[in-house]
Every structure is written in C-alpha cells, then in structure tokens.
C-alpha cells in the first residue's frame, strides 16, 4: 500500500509538483491500518554484523531508508567507521531470496531496483551474496576489509 506507492514514486521519477512530492514522501503509515510485522535478521545477516563487530566497525542493523520505503540490512556511517568514503554505506546481505532461484546468481529485479535507488540517493551499496560468504573468521575478515575498501592487515 503506502510503501509501494512511495516505491513507485521513487522509481518513476515523473515530473510531479514539489508540493505533491513532499506530501507523498511525508505520509506516515497509521499503525492501526497495518498488520504488525517484526523484522528478523537472517542468520547470514547476523554473521555479517557479528563480523563487523569483531572488526570494530560501528554499524546499525535493519535501518529504514528512503522515507521508510526500504530497510537496509546494515548501515555504516563512514565518519564513525573511519572509512575513506564520504557516502553512507548500505551493506546488503543478499541471501537466496534475492536471486532468481537457488542455482541462479542473477539478482531479482526488485533487488536490482533497490540497489539502484539507494545508489541514486547517495548511498554506497555493498552487496554480499550468500555464495561468496567465507566460512572461516580469517577469510571473512579479509573479505569484509576488501569489500569495504579498508585494505588488509
């Protein structure tokens, strides 16, 4: 409903008067009109977050972005994390549901659209596909440092 309307508005980039844009983006969902849903992080997401903790990289999980249109798996503020990037980093832990089938490595259109919208709005998007996620801590450490452009130790 309202979330999908906001998504469509962001995607279309049609020439809508500024006053109407502001009204649409500022609309809040009435909690009485929505079934309560609890956001639960996946095991994969938790592993990535715990690995960032071990690397002492401050971050937040399950953060609403783009006026509540999307939820970011992990958000890293470059200033507090000591990153060279000036853009906020959206880390997306892309499990099997983000791809066209278990054997596919092609992202679903909804995943591609989310990444593109986040990039357009100024985020640096770092995708971590489940099949790339290493098993050992040492390999995970190197993987994350490389993905986040922190170099290696």
Biotite code that builds the C-alpha atoms (Angstrom):
import biotite.structure as struc

atoms = struc.array([
    struc.Atom([0.000, 0.000, 0.000], chain_id="A", res_id=1, res_name="UNK", atom_name="CA", element="C"),
    struc.Atom([1.711, 3.251, 1.092], chain_id="A", res_id=2, res_name="UNK", atom_name="CA", element="C"),
    struc.Atom([5.169, 1.704, 0.944], chain_id="A", res_id=3, res_name="UNK", atom_name="CA", element="C"),
    struc.Atom([4.531, 0.503, -2.636], chain_id="A", res_id=4, res_name="UNK", atom_name="CA", element="C"),
    struc.Atom([3.204, 3.932, -3.627], chain_id="A", res_id=5, res_name="UNK", atom_name="CA", element="C"),
    struc.Atom([6.406, 5.510, -2.318], chain_id="A", res_id=6, res_name="UNK", atom_name="CA", element="C"),
    struc.Atom([8.484, 2.922, -4.208], chain_id="A", res_id=7, res_name="UNK", atom_name="CA", element="C"),
    struc.Atom([6.617, 3.635, -7.436], chain_id="A", res_id=8, res_name="UNK", atom_name="CA", element="C"),
    struc.Atom([7.087, 7.359, -6.909], chain_id="A", res_id=9, res_name="UNK", atom_name="CA", element="C"),
    struc.Atom([10.859, 6.910, -6.443], chain_id="A", res_id=10, res_name="UNK", atom_name="CA", element="C"),
    struc.Atom([11.160, 4.593, -9.438], chain_id="A", res_id=11, res_name="UNK", atom_name="CA", element="C"),
    struc.Atom([9.160, 6.663, -11.919], chain_id="A", res_id=12, res_name="UNK", atom_name="CA", element="C"),
    struc.Atom([10.882, 9.992, -11.322], chain_id="A", res_id=13, res_name="UNK", atom_name="CA", element="C"),
    struc.Atom([7.972, 11.643, -13.066], chain_id="A", res_id=14, res_name="UNK", atom_name="CA", element="C"),
    struc.Atom([7.568, 15.394, -13.104], chain_id="A", res_id=15, res_name="UNK", atom_name="CA", element="C"),
    struc.Atom([5.370, 15.790, -10.045], chain_id="A", res_id=16, res_name="UNK", atom_name="CA", element="C"),
    struc.Atom([4.962, 19.228, -8.444], chain_id="A", res_id=17, res_name="UNK", atom_name="CA", element="C"),
    struc.Atom([7.295, 19.677, -5.466], chain_id="A", res_id=18, res_name="UNK", atom_name="CA", element="C"),
    struc.Atom([4.421, 20.248, -3.047], chain_id="A", res_id=19, res_name="UNK", atom_name="CA", element="C"),
    struc.Atom([2.832, 16.908, -4.019], chain_id="A", res_id=20, res_name="UNK", atom_name="CA", element="C"),
    struc.Atom([6.211, 15.141, -3.800], chain_id="A", res_id=21, res_name="UNK", atom_name="CA", element="C"),
    struc.Atom([6.674, 16.446, -0.267], chain_id="A", res_id=22, res_name="UNK", atom_name="CA", element="C"),
    struc.Atom([3.171, 15.372, 0.710], chain_id="A", res_id=23, res_name="UNK", atom_name="CA", element="C"),
    struc.Atom([3.671, 11.841, -0.660], chain_id="A", res_id=24, res_name="UNK", atom_name="CA", element="C"),
    struc.Atom([7.070, 11.366, 0.945], chain_id="A", res_id=25, res_name="UNK", atom_name="CA", element="C"),
    struc.Atom([5.934, 12.714, 4.301], chain_id="A", res_id=26, res_name="UNK", atom_name="CA", element="C"),
    struc.Atom([2.907, 10.430, 4.582], chain_id="A", res_id=27, res_name="UNK", atom_name="CA", element="C"),
    struc.Atom([3.163, 8.183, 7.573], chain_id="A", res_id=28, res_name="UNK", atom_name="CA", element="C"),
    struc.Atom([1.510, 4.810, 7.879], chain_id="A", res_id=29, res_name="UNK", atom_name="CA", element="C"),
    struc.Atom([-1.193, 4.680, 10.535], chain_id="A", res_id=30, res_name="UNK", atom_name="CA", element="C"),
    struc.Atom([-0.179, 1.816, 12.827], chain_id="A", res_id=31, res_name="UNK", atom_name="CA", element="C"),
    struc.Atom([-3.843, 0.814, 13.227], chain_id="A", res_id=32, res_name="UNK", atom_name="CA", element="C"),
    struc.Atom([-4.090, 0.192, 9.468], chain_id="A", res_id=33, res_name="UNK", atom_name="CA", element="C"),
    struc.Atom([-1.160, -2.201, 9.279], chain_id="A", res_id=34, res_name="UNK", atom_name="CA", element="C"),
    struc.Atom([-0.652, -5.726, 10.479], chain_id="A", res_id=35, res_name="UNK", atom_name="CA", element="C"),
    struc.Atom([2.315, -5.664, 12.866], chain_id="A", res_id=36, res_name="UNK", atom_name="CA", element="C"),
    struc.Atom([5.384, -7.317, 11.408], chain_id="A", res_id=37, res_name="UNK", atom_name="CA", element="C"),
    struc.Atom([8.595, -7.952, 13.225], chain_id="A", res_id=38, res_name="UNK", atom_name="CA", element="C"),
    struc.Atom([11.767, -7.551, 11.248], chain_id="A", res_id=39, res_name="UNK", atom_name="CA", element="C"),
    struc.Atom([14.017, -10.510, 11.836], chain_id="A", res_id=40, res_name="UNK", atom_name="CA", element="C"),
    struc.Atom([17.557, -10.641, 10.640], chain_id="A", res_id=41, res_name="UNK", atom_name="CA", element="C"),
    struc.Atom([18.666, -13.799, 8.893], chain_id="A", res_id=42, res_name="UNK", atom_name="CA", element="C"),
    struc.Atom([21.443, -15.995, 10.253], chain_id="A", res_id=43, res_name="UNK", atom_name="CA", element="C"),
    struc.Atom([23.587, -14.800, 7.356], chain_id="A", res_id=44, res_name="UNK", atom_name="CA", element="C"),
    struc.Atom([22.877, -11.150, 8.210], chain_id="A", res_id=45, res_name="UNK", atom_name="CA", element="C"),
    struc.Atom([23.770, -11.815, 11.850], chain_id="A", res_id=46, res_name="UNK", atom_name="CA", element="C"),
    struc.Atom([27.079, -13.401, 10.811], chain_id="A", res_id=47, res_name="UNK", atom_name="CA", element="C"),
    struc.Atom([27.981, -10.333, 8.757], chain_id="A", res_id=48, res_name="UNK", atom_name="CA", element="C"),
    struc.Atom([27.006, -7.999, 11.607], chain_id="A", res_id=49, res_name="UNK", atom_name="CA", element="C"),
    struc.Atom([28.996, -10.028, 14.151], chain_id="A", res_id=50, res_name="UNK", atom_name="CA", element="C"),
    struc.Atom([31.999, -9.985, 11.828], chain_id="A", res_id=51, res_name="UNK", atom_name="CA", element="C"),
    struc.Atom([31.774, -6.194, 11.589], chain_id="A", res_id=52, res_name="UNK", atom_name="CA", element="C"),
    struc.Atom([31.621, -6.105, 15.397], chain_id="A", res_id=53, res_name="UNK", atom_name="CA", element="C"),
    struc.Atom([34.793, -8.201, 15.591], chain_id="A", res_id=54, res_name="UNK", atom_name="CA", element="C"),
    struc.Atom([36.464, -5.747, 13.225], chain_id="A", res_id=55, res_name="UNK", atom_name="CA", element="C"),
    struc.Atom([35.299, -2.870, 15.480], chain_id="A", res_id=56, res_name="UNK", atom_name="CA", element="C"),
    struc.Atom([33.345, -1.313, 12.628], chain_id="A", res_id=57, res_name="UNK", atom_name="CA", element="C"),
    struc.Atom([30.361, 0.532, 14.108], chain_id="A", res_id=58, res_name="UNK", atom_name="CA", element="C"),
    struc.Atom([27.117, -0.107, 12.268], chain_id="A", res_id=59, res_name="UNK", atom_name="CA", element="C"),
    struc.Atom([23.344, -0.324, 12.644], chain_id="A", res_id=60, res_name="UNK", atom_name="CA", element="C"),
    struc.Atom([21.087, -3.150, 11.509], chain_id="A", res_id=61, res_name="UNK", atom_name="CA", element="C"),
    struc.Atom([17.627, -3.052, 9.939], chain_id="A", res_id=62, res_name="UNK", atom_name="CA", element="C"),
    struc.Atom([17.618, 0.689, 9.265], chain_id="A", res_id=63, res_name="UNK", atom_name="CA", element="C"),
    struc.Atom([14.737, 2.343, 7.410], chain_id="A", res_id=64, res_name="UNK", atom_name="CA", element="C"),
    struc.Atom([15.857, 4.312, 4.356], chain_id="A", res_id=65, res_name="UNK", atom_name="CA", element="C"),
    struc.Atom([14.298, 6.490, 1.695], chain_id="A", res_id=66, res_name="UNK", atom_name="CA", element="C"),
    struc.Atom([11.457, 7.649, 3.933], chain_id="A", res_id=67, res_name="UNK", atom_name="CA", element="C"),
    struc.Atom([10.676, 4.116, 5.073], chain_id="A", res_id=68, res_name="UNK", atom_name="CA", element="C"),
    struc.Atom([10.438, 2.677, 1.577], chain_id="A", res_id=69, res_name="UNK", atom_name="CA", element="C"),
    struc.Atom([13.276, 0.195, 2.173], chain_id="A", res_id=70, res_name="UNK", atom_name="CA", element="C"),
    struc.Atom([15.021, -1.425, 5.101], chain_id="A", res_id=71, res_name="UNK", atom_name="CA", element="C"),
    struc.Atom([18.792, -1.612, 4.899], chain_id="A", res_id=72, res_name="UNK", atom_name="CA", element="C"),
    struc.Atom([20.350, -4.768, 6.296], chain_id="A", res_id=73, res_name="UNK", atom_name="CA", element="C"),
    struc.Atom([23.322, -2.848, 7.660], chain_id="A", res_id=74, res_name="UNK", atom_name="CA", element="C"),
    struc.Atom([24.167, 0.848, 7.600], chain_id="A", res_id=75, res_name="UNK", atom_name="CA", element="C"),
    struc.Atom([27.694, 2.103, 8.176], chain_id="A", res_id=76, res_name="UNK", atom_name="CA", element="C"),
    struc.Atom([28.350, 5.775, 8.813], chain_id="A", res_id=77, res_name="UNK", atom_name="CA", element="C"),
    struc.Atom([31.694, 6.464, 7.127], chain_id="A", res_id=78, res_name="UNK", atom_name="CA", element="C"),
    struc.Atom([32.716, 9.066, 9.727], chain_id="A", res_id=79, res_name="UNK", atom_name="CA", element="C"),
    struc.Atom([32.279, 6.826, 12.754], chain_id="A", res_id=80, res_name="UNK", atom_name="CA", element="C"),
    struc.Atom([33.700, 3.790, 10.951], chain_id="A", res_id=81, res_name="UNK", atom_name="CA", element="C"),
    struc.Atom([36.825, 5.537, 9.690], chain_id="A", res_id=82, res_name="UNK", atom_name="CA", element="C"),
    struc.Atom([36.066, 4.814, 6.042], chain_id="A", res_id=83, res_name="UNK", atom_name="CA", element="C"),
    struc.Atom([37.528, 6.883, 3.234], chain_id="A", res_id=84, res_name="UNK", atom_name="CA", element="C"),
    struc.Atom([34.092, 7.156, 1.605], chain_id="A", res_id=85, res_name="UNK", atom_name="CA", element="C"),
    struc.Atom([32.015, 10.231, 2.337], chain_id="A", res_id=86, res_name="UNK", atom_name="CA", element="C"),
    struc.Atom([28.822, 8.349, 1.470], chain_id="A", res_id=87, res_name="UNK", atom_name="CA", element="C"),
    struc.Atom([26.887, 6.215, 3.924], chain_id="A", res_id=88, res_name="UNK", atom_name="CA", element="C"),
    struc.Atom([27.450, 2.527, 3.208], chain_id="A", res_id=89, res_name="UNK", atom_name="CA", element="C"),
    struc.Atom([24.428, 0.259, 2.814], chain_id="A", res_id=90, res_name="UNK", atom_name="CA", element="C"),
    struc.Atom([25.542, -3.343, 3.266], chain_id="A", res_id=91, res_name="UNK", atom_name="CA", element="C"),
    struc.Atom([23.030, -5.744, 1.776], chain_id="A", res_id=92, res_name="UNK", atom_name="CA", element="C"),
    struc.Atom([23.321, -9.380, 2.892], chain_id="A", res_id=93, res_name="UNK", atom_name="CA", element="C"),
    struc.Atom([21.842, -10.994, -0.189], chain_id="A", res_id=94, res_name="UNK", atom_name="CA", element="C"),
    struc.Atom([20.571, -14.474, 0.610], chain_id="A", res_id=95, res_name="UNK", atom_name="CA", element="C"),
    struc.Atom([18.913, -16.880, -1.849], chain_id="A", res_id=96, res_name="UNK", atom_name="CA", element="C"),
    struc.Atom([15.599, -14.941, -1.891], chain_id="A", res_id=97, res_name="UNK", atom_name="CA", element="C"),
    struc.Atom([17.374, -12.050, -3.642], chain_id="A", res_id=98, res_name="UNK", atom_name="CA", element="C"),
    struc.Atom([18.182, -14.204, -6.668], chain_id="A", res_id=99, res_name="UNK", atom_name="CA", element="C"),
    struc.Atom([16.208, -15.929, -9.415], chain_id="A", res_id=100, res_name="UNK", atom_name="CA", element="C"),
    struc.Atom([16.267, -19.430, -7.978], chain_id="A", res_id=101, res_name="UNK", atom_name="CA", element="C"),
    struc.Atom([18.709, -21.366, -5.818], chain_id="A", res_id=102, res_name="UNK", atom_name="CA", element="C"),
    struc.Atom([21.070, -22.050, -8.706], chain_id="A", res_id=103, res_name="UNK", atom_name="CA", element="C"),
    struc.Atom([20.937, -18.503, -10.078], chain_id="A", res_id=104, res_name="UNK", atom_name="CA", element="C"),
    struc.Atom([23.426, -15.760, -9.390], chain_id="A", res_id=105, res_name="UNK", atom_name="CA", element="C"),
    struc.Atom([21.294, -13.189, -11.180], chain_id="A", res_id=106, res_name="UNK", atom_name="CA", element="C"),
    struc.Atom([19.616, -10.747, -8.810], chain_id="A", res_id=107, res_name="UNK", atom_name="CA", element="C"),
    struc.Atom([15.846, -10.394, -8.927], chain_id="A", res_id=108, res_name="UNK", atom_name="CA", element="C"),
    struc.Atom([14.550, -7.159, -10.450], chain_id="A", res_id=109, res_name="UNK", atom_name="CA", element="C"),
    struc.Atom([13.359, -5.950, -7.030], chain_id="A", res_id=110, res_name="UNK", atom_name="CA", element="C"),
    struc.Atom([16.895, -6.344, -5.640], chain_id="A", res_id=111, res_name="UNK", atom_name="CA", element="C"),
    struc.Atom([18.440, -4.553, -8.626], chain_id="A", res_id=112, res_name="UNK", atom_name="CA", element="C"),
    struc.Atom([15.859, -1.753, -8.286], chain_id="A", res_id=113, res_name="UNK", atom_name="CA", element="C"),
    struc.Atom([16.577, -1.335, -4.558], chain_id="A", res_id=114, res_name="UNK", atom_name="CA", element="C"),
    struc.Atom([20.335, -1.118, -5.162], chain_id="A", res_id=115, res_name="UNK", atom_name="CA", element="C"),
    struc.Atom([19.864, 1.430, -7.958], chain_id="A", res_id=116, res_name="UNK", atom_name="CA", element="C"),
    struc.Atom([17.542, 3.634, -5.898], chain_id="A", res_id=117, res_name="UNK", atom_name="CA", element="C"),
    struc.Atom([19.911, 3.567, -2.929], chain_id="A", res_id=118, res_name="UNK", atom_name="CA", element="C"),
    struc.Atom([22.853, 4.494, -5.164], chain_id="A", res_id=119, res_name="UNK", atom_name="CA", element="C"),
    struc.Atom([20.843, 7.293, -6.750], chain_id="A", res_id=120, res_name="UNK", atom_name="CA", element="C"),
    struc.Atom([20.030, 8.654, -3.300], chain_id="A", res_id=121, res_name="UNK", atom_name="CA", element="C"),
    struc.Atom([23.718, 8.806, -2.385], chain_id="A", res_id=122, res_name="UNK", atom_name="CA", element="C"),
    struc.Atom([24.413, 5.506, -0.628], chain_id="A", res_id=123, res_name="UNK", atom_name="CA", element="C"),
    struc.Atom([27.409, 3.362, -1.443], chain_id="A", res_id=124, res_name="UNK", atom_name="CA", element="C"),
    struc.Atom([25.818, -0.077, -1.787], chain_id="A", res_id=125, res_name="UNK", atom_name="CA", element="C"),
    struc.Atom([27.908, -3.104, -0.882], chain_id="A", res_id=126, res_name="UNK", atom_name="CA", element="C"),
    struc.Atom([26.258, -6.386, -1.789], chain_id="A", res_id=127, res_name="UNK", atom_name="CA", element="C"),
    struc.Atom([27.376, -9.548, -0.030], chain_id="A", res_id=128, res_name="UNK", atom_name="CA", element="C"),
    struc.Atom([25.923, -12.526, -1.925], chain_id="A", res_id=129, res_name="UNK", atom_name="CA", element="C"),
    struc.Atom([25.479, -15.628, 0.216], chain_id="A", res_id=130, res_name="UNK", atom_name="CA", element="C"),
    struc.Atom([27.625, -17.823, -2.045], chain_id="A", res_id=131, res_name="UNK", atom_name="CA", element="C"),
    struc.Atom([30.647, -15.534, -1.552], chain_id="A", res_id=132, res_name="UNK", atom_name="CA", element="C"),
    struc.Atom([30.464, -15.516, 2.260], chain_id="A", res_id=133, res_name="UNK", atom_name="CA", element="C"),
    struc.Atom([33.528, -17.343, 3.633], chain_id="A", res_id=134, res_name="UNK", atom_name="CA", element="C"),
    struc.Atom([33.309, -19.992, 6.344], chain_id="A", res_id=135, res_name="UNK", atom_name="CA", element="C"),
    struc.Atom([36.368, -19.083, 8.436], chain_id="A", res_id=136, res_name="UNK", atom_name="CA", element="C"),
    struc.Atom([36.813, -15.929, 10.501], chain_id="A", res_id=137, res_name="UNK", atom_name="CA", element="C"),
    struc.Atom([40.140, -15.062, 8.862], chain_id="A", res_id=138, res_name="UNK", atom_name="CA", element="C"),
    struc.Atom([38.618, -15.335, 5.381], chain_id="A", res_id=139, res_name="UNK", atom_name="CA", element="C"),
    struc.Atom([35.558, -13.300, 6.456], chain_id="A", res_id=140, res_name="UNK", atom_name="CA", element="C"),
    struc.Atom([37.809, -10.607, 7.867], chain_id="A", res_id=141, res_name="UNK", atom_name="CA", element="C"),
    struc.Atom([39.757, -10.292, 4.607], chain_id="A", res_id=142, res_name="UNK", atom_name="CA", element="C"),
    struc.Atom([36.547, -10.422, 2.558], chain_id="A", res_id=143, res_name="UNK", atom_name="CA", element="C"),
    struc.Atom([34.900, -7.574, 4.510], chain_id="A", res_id=144, res_name="UNK", atom_name="CA", element="C"),
    struc.Atom([38.023, -5.423, 4.532], chain_id="A", res_id=145, res_name="UNK", atom_name="CA", element="C"),
    struc.Atom([38.246, -5.788, 0.762], chain_id="A", res_id=146, res_name="UNK", atom_name="CA", element="C"),
    struc.Atom([34.502, -5.196, 0.181], chain_id="A", res_id=147, res_name="UNK", atom_name="CA", element="C"),
    struc.Atom([34.589, -2.077, 2.342], chain_id="A", res_id=148, res_name="UNK", atom_name="CA", element="C"),
    struc.Atom([37.868, -0.887, 0.791], chain_id="A", res_id=149, res_name="UNK", atom_name="CA", element="C"),
    struc.Atom([39.717, -0.974, 4.102], chain_id="A", res_id=150, res_name="UNK", atom_name="CA", element="C"),
    struc.Atom([42.688, -2.894, 2.747], chain_id="A", res_id=151, res_name="UNK", atom_name="CA", element="C"),
    struc.Atom([44.242, -5.843, 4.512], chain_id="A", res_id=152, res_name="UNK", atom_name="CA", element="C"),
    struc.Atom([46.137, -6.165, 7.731], chain_id="A", res_id=153, res_name="UNK", atom_name="CA", element="C"),
])
